[in-house]
Amino acid sequence: MGRILLYAVIAVAAFFVIGWLIGLVFGLLKWVLILGVIGLAVMGVMKLTRGKSKSPDWS
């Protein structure tokens, strides 16, 4: 009986750890995607505001 309860406690603890790890991975993925979208938006704005002149500005 004691061994069965020990296995049950280990299984429940394993599920808690797995859930925490999955939450951590998806949380990091969320922030990477948010920062990527912000970076793409900044690059797009920089391209739009740079202008269309073909001659280099050497001054």
JOKA-V235335 format. One record per residue. N is the residue number from 0. OMEGA is omega in whole degrees, -180 to 180 (999 if undefined). Layout:
n & omega
N & OMEGA
N & OMEGA
This chain:
n & omega
0 & -179
1 & -180
2 & 179
3 & 178
4 & 178
5 & 178
6 & 179
7 & 178
8 & 178
9 & 180
10 & 179
11 & 178
12 & 179
13 & 178
14 & 177
15 & -179
16 & 179
17 & 178
18 & 178
19 & -180
20 & 179
21 & 177
22 & 178
23 & -179
24 & -179
25 & 175
26 & 177
27 & 178
28 & 178
29 & -178
30 & 176
31 & 179
32 & 179
33 & -180
34 & 177
35 & 178
36 & 178
37 & 179
38 & 177
39 & 178
40 & 179
41 & 179
42 & 178
43 & 178
44 & 179
45 & 178
46 & -179
47 & -176
48 & -178
49 & 178
50 & -174
51 & -176
52 & -179
53 & -178
54 & -180
55 & -180
56 & -176
57 & -177
58 & 999
